[in-house]
């Protein structure tokens, strides 16, 4: 577990400057076209910790996340934040074999199974400013599965450890849908301030297509850094 936490932190440190540089470039190209006193674009980068509820013994796994969002202030203290998330990872460790997808061949003595899924997700978050730097919110999220697989760690005949990957995309429900709960802190009391966000996605759809057993749902905790894109930093929010 520690190595996954370390990998997530390293990736966050590496990706954050790249996202910040990218938003500066977009800002130079688009300038005020993406920024007004009530609207701006931004980018999220972060890590998530995900599991599959409804599977006894399933453990959590780490993933990464990148997203583009727009923040629109449509009323006093109220905001709407739609997002495009091309890499929304879910899944779990220690999933019993045969839960999703085919059972491995009998000659494989499977020790562990890790289920991984990647969605193109679209959350739409309604936010309320409890204080100028502190926002809370919630909203629907829908995602279309792009890739799904099981990774088996097995010991076949001869006691040689092998890793086998099985494509399970056809066995996974798409689209997935649920509710995202949002907690955000802006570093400065400023319209274009970077922020840090904690978010929890509660899946409502059964992940397994045509499932005849207990429902299996996505459950994802996210930690995100947000960077504004473009515009004049002297612009004040209305």
ABEGO torsion letter per residue (X at the ends): XAAAAAAAAAAAAAAAAAAAAAAAAAAAAAEAAABBAABBBBBBBEBBBBBBBGBBGBBBBBBBBBBBBBBBBABBGBBBBBBBBABBBBEBBGBBBGABEBBBBAABBBABBBBBBBBBBBBBBBBBBABAABBBBBEBBBBBBABBBBBBBBBBBGGBBBBBBBBAAAABBOBBBBBBBBBBBBABBBAABBBBBBBBBBBABBABBGBABBBBBBBBBBBBBBBBBEEBAABBBX
